[in-house]
């Protein structure tokens, strides 16, 4: 099974799971909530992995990290993060690392302020 066949096989399941989350109410998290802390930890780790992958032109590692971030983002309802990381994964598959790097900067900008705020509330 080549990469395109694999993604064609997996896409219907992902679209189903996204549709399920759209029907649920948004998740409200307290500052002390363990899920929020885990999400921030995973987000920071995946952003670091994607940054390293783009700097070394490693499309496979970039795609894996972006895919992992999609799973985590979908659990907490981070829709914009989910969309951007999905596009990064597609860019990695297509070998468009320049586009992926531009989108990665969008993710960093999106989460720069929330990270600073959460560290200050510590």
N, C-alpha and C positions, 0 to 999 in steps of 0.2 A: 504494500500500500504506500503510494507516494504521499508527499506532504499535502498536495491539493485534495487528494481523496480523503485523507485523514481529517482535514479541516471541514470538508463537505459533510463528512460523517458526524463530526462533533458539533457543528453549528446549530442544528435543530435543537439539541439538548440545551445549549447555552441560551438560545433565544427563548425557550420555554421557561428557563429559570429566571431570566430577566423579566418576562411578562408576569410571572408569579409575584415578584417583588414590587412591580408597579401597582398591584392591587392592594398591597398592604399599606397601612399608615406609616408615615416616616418614623424612624426610630429616634427617640429622644434619649440622650445619654447624659448622665451626671458626670461632673468633672472627675469624681472618684471611681467611676465605673471601670471595672476590669476590662470589659470589652473595648472601651475607648483606648485604654492604655495598650492593649494588645494590637489594636488596629494601627495606632501611631508607630509602634515598634515594627510591625510588618511593613508599613508604608515606608518608613525610613530605610529599612533593610533593602527593600525592593528598589527604591530610588537609587541607593548606593550601587546595587548590582547593575542597574541599567546604565548608570553613569560610567561605571567601569567597563561595561560591555561596549558602549559607544566609543569610548576612548581607545579601546583595543580593536575596534571594528569586528567584534564578535557577535554576529547576527543571531546565532543560535542561543547564546546566553541572554541576549537582549529579549528575544521572543519568549524564552522561559520565564524570565523575571516579570515581563509585562503580563503574561498569562496568569502568573501567581497573584499579581496585584489585582487583576480583574476579579479573581475569586474572592479575595479579601474585601475589595470595594463593594461587591454585590451583597455581601453579608450585612454590611452596615448601611447600605443605601447611598453610598458615595457615587452618585450617578455620573457626575462630570469626570471623576477619576476613572471610573469604569470605561467611559467612552474614549478618553484620551489613551488609556493603556491598551484598549482594544486596537486603536489606530496605530499605536507603537508596535504592537505585535504584527499587524498586517504589513507595516513598513519593514520590519525585520525579515519577514517571510519573503517580501519582494526585493530585499536587498537595498532598500532606500534608507540607508543609515543617516543621511543628512536630514531627511524629513523626520525620522525618528528622534534625532537629537533636538530638533526644533520643538517637537511635541513634548519631549522630556523637560525642556526648559519651561513649558507651560505648566507641567505638573509641579515643578519646583516653585514657580510663582504662585500657583494655587494654594500650596501648603506652607509657604514661608511664614505667613502671619499666624496661622493656627499653631504651628510648632512653637513659635516664640511665645504665644499666649499660654500654651499649655506648660511650657517650661517655667514661665513666670509664676503661674498659679501653683506649680509643683507641689 
